[in-house]
Amino acid sequence: MIVPHSTSTVETLAGRTEQGLALRQFRVGNRVGECPIWSDARLTWIDVRAPAFHALDPASGSLSTWTLPKPVGTHALCADGSILLALRDELALLDTEHGCLRTVVSPEPDRPHNRLNEGRVSPCGAWFVFGSMDDSGAGRPTGQLHAWHPQHGSRVLLDGLHIANGFAWSVDGQTFCFSDSKAGVVYRARWQPQTGTLADIVPWVTADEHAGRPDGAFIDADDNYWSAGVSAGCINVYAPTGARIRKLPLPCQAPSMVCPGPRGSVFVTSLVRPHWAPQDIRPEDGQLFQLLDVLASEPPAPVRLRLT
């Protein structure tokens, strides 16, 4: 399949948060922006409901967009330059140069009401760990965690989640963190890279509506867990002990994911809830943000998935 590609220029606004932190706002107008990744001087992310894959040069505001045939839950960068996309019911590879999209695996043929949601490349670059959620509106705990290896296929790591989210590895690569956004719980587990499996899964952090239910996340160079508080308009930062050590309010109501950017900055995607009344939607909702000078040190570049 060949997917449509377009280019545009994004308006950029400068401002500050209520705490006085310098902020850049990119007026991208997403419905459900998710999964930002900073690499090679550009930011890539997806809009779940557009559905689309985006690539932005923040310096120039130049935006490239690939329109996708199905809702998309996440993406990963591959070592050969292609993009791995978790579409509604399949993993697919996108060749951005030619616009070619091809399916590689359909992991949940027995769960037609689920859609794939969230995913990360393992520290060794061999595994793509991804999750799913009930997309019917019923809110059933039918979500799973999967690990896909290009040579060995896909396997189920965990069942019974509402919304698999918040994937991140510790600095030493031995601990995997993930959340169930609906339950408001972040879990920690021992990651076993040789087999692509999890062990010793335990609840680690609990965050309610007021604190900010945990959505997309990353772990910084000090092993702190940065979590988008999707229900509270903020980023929550948790120490390895599980204690919240920082709260960063944002101008949008529903930040969906945070990732490290250049020179101590972080990027944040956001969403617009479909049930919000027009008068309740802020101009900042659905936009992309860059908070400046908030990271003490930059994490390493994102790992790319090895396909061969």
C-alpha positions, 0 to 999 in steps of 0.5 A, spaced: 500 500 500 502 507 498 500 512 503 499 519 501 504 524 503 504 532 504 508 537 507 506 544 511 509 549 515 507 549 523 506 556 526 510 556 533 509 560 539 513 562 545 511 563 552 511 560 559 508 556 563 504 558 570 511 556 573 515 561 569 518 555 565 520 557 557 515 554 553 515 553 545 508 551 542 507 548 535 500 549 532 499 542 530 492 541 531 492 534 533 486 530 535 490 525 539 497 526 539 502 521 541 509 517 542 514 523 540 521 521 539 527 526 538 532 523 533 537 526 528 534 533 529 527 532 528 521 530 532 516 524 530 510 522 533 503 520 531 496 522 531 492 516 533 485 519 530 487 523 524 490 518 523 497 520 521 505 519 522 508 526 523 515 528 522 517 536 524 523 540 524 522 545 530 528 549 527 524 551 521 517 549 522 517 544 516 512 538 517 511 532 513 505 528 514 503 521 512 496 519 512 495 512 514 489 507 513 487 505 520 488 508 527 495 508 529 497 507 537 505 508 536 511 508 532 518 506 532 525 508 528 528 502 525 535 501 524 534 501 516 531 508 516 524 505 516 518 506 521 515 501 525 507 503 526 502 499 531 496 500 527 489 498 529 490 491 529 497 490 526 504 492 526 506 495 519 513 498 516 513 504 513 518 506 507 517 514 508 521 515 502 516 511 497 510 511 502 510 504 502 506 501 507 506 493 509 504 489 514 509 484 518 504 481 524 497 481 526 498 480 534 491 479 536 486 476 531 481 474 537 480 481 539 477 485 534 475 490 539 482 492 541 487 496 538 494 497 539 497 502 543 504 504 546 510 501 544 518 501 545 524 498 542 528 494 547 535 497 550 538 492 546 534 493 539 532 486 538 525 487 541 519 491 540 514 491 546 507 494 545 501 494 548 493 494 546 487 496 549 479 495 548 477 501 543 470 499 543 468 504 549 466 499 554 472 499 558 474 492 558 480 489 561 482 486 554 489 489 553 495 485 553 503 487 553 506 483 547 514 483 545 515 482 537 522 480 534 523 480 527 526 473 526 522 470 532 515 473 531 510 476 537 509 473 544 504 475 549 507 478 556 501 480 560 494 480 559 488 483 563 490 491 562 485 496 560 490 501 557 497 499 556 501 505 556 507 509 559 513 504 557 520 505 559 526 502 561 531 504 567 538 506 565 541 499 566 536 496 561 534 491 567 527 494 569 521 495 565 516 500 567 509 500 564 502 503 566 495 501 566 492 508 564 485 507 566 487 504 573 492 509 574 497 504 576 505 504 574 508 497 574 515 495 574 518 489 572 524 485 571 526 485 563 529 479 560 532 481 554 534 474 552 527 471 551 524 478 551 519 476 557 518 480 564 518 477 571 517 480 578 511 485 576 509 489 581 505 496 582 510 502 583 506 508 583 499 510 583 496 516 581 488 518 581 484 523 576 487 529 581 494 527 580 494 525 573 493 518 571 499 516 567 500 516 560 506 516 556 513 516 559 520 516 559 526 515 564 531 520 564 539 519 566 538 519 573 532 514 573 527 518 574 520 517 571 517 522 567 509 521 566 504 525 562 498 526 567 493 526 562 487 527 567 491 533 570 494 537 565 501 536 568 507 532 567 509 528 574 516 526 575 517 520 580 524 518 583 526 511 583 523 510 590 516 512 587 515 518 590 513 524 586 519 529 586 516 534 581 510 537 578 510 541 571 503 544 569 502 545 562 497 550 558 493 544 555 488 540 559 490 533 557 498 531 555 499 525 552 506 523 552 513 526 554 520 525 551 527 528 551 529 533 546 535 537 545 539 541 550 535 539 556 528 540 553 522 535 553 517 535 548 510 533 550 504 531 545 496 532 547 489 530 545 482 533 545 477 528 548 471 527 543 466 528 548 468 535 550 464 541 548 467 546 543 467 551 549 471 547 553 476 546 548 482 550 549 487 553 544 492 549 547 489 542 547 491 538 541 498 542 540 505 540 541 509 543 546 517 543 548 519 545 555 526 548 555 531 547 560 528 542 564 532 536 564 539 536 568 542 531 563 540 528 556 538 521 555 542 517 550 539 517 543 533 513 542 535 505 540 533 503 533 530 496 532 534 492 528 530 488 523 535 483 520 
